[in-house]
């Protein structure tokens, strides 16, 4: 569809039957007709594979595991689906790009934040004995602790949901600390399950790693850090590399 431009006077190609001028001015194009409902069906504007995150339901996923014979015993299916709906705790990983920075981060957590949060939790528990606490979230606050299976106490878990981390007044200052150190590259917000593959791969200085599920990048940065650590320990240059890719270019 061609139309002469009002500004340049030249023919302008328009892929839709409305002018580029109207698009630039914010006018909507022709309204897409709503498909007619088929007998016995209702029209759903949501894209295929849509997941209701507010209820943590995914019919396609539940159907897949229900029909996949031998993957999960039928007696365990409901418990399995229930476990998938439990919000993940917030976890952070201390960066290993600089040994001194790693030491400082461990000392900040163990020497500063843990005692403060323990004292705050004790105060809340004592207040709860006398009556309702000031926040109503006392049970949601458990002092951060290092993941026992991660080497060097470099991964920490906060046994509170990510939503509670932002809402609880007692954790607000700690949340700002985590956000600042994350922006500086000293901490990485990363789910615990995402930390496991890099550890199991046993990355060395000459390893060639292909990460084809790289977004948003926390696992990729972990792979690079572990390769750097391996090179420092062996006192050799890094001759390997990590190639990162993802189906979503963002």
Secondary structure, 3 states (H helix, E strand, C coil): CEEECCCCCCEEECCCCCCHHHHHCCCCCCCCCCCCCCCCCCCCCCCCCCCECCCCECHHHHHHHHHCCCCCCHHHHHHHHHHHCCCCEEEEEECCCCHHHHHHHHHHHHHHHHHHHHHHHHHHHHHHHHCCCCCCCHHHCCCCEECCCCHHHCEEEEEEEHHHHHHCHHHHHHHHHHHHHHHCCCEEECCHHHHHHHHHHCCCCCCEEEECCCCCCHHHHHHHHHHHHHHHHHCCCCCCEEEECCCCCC
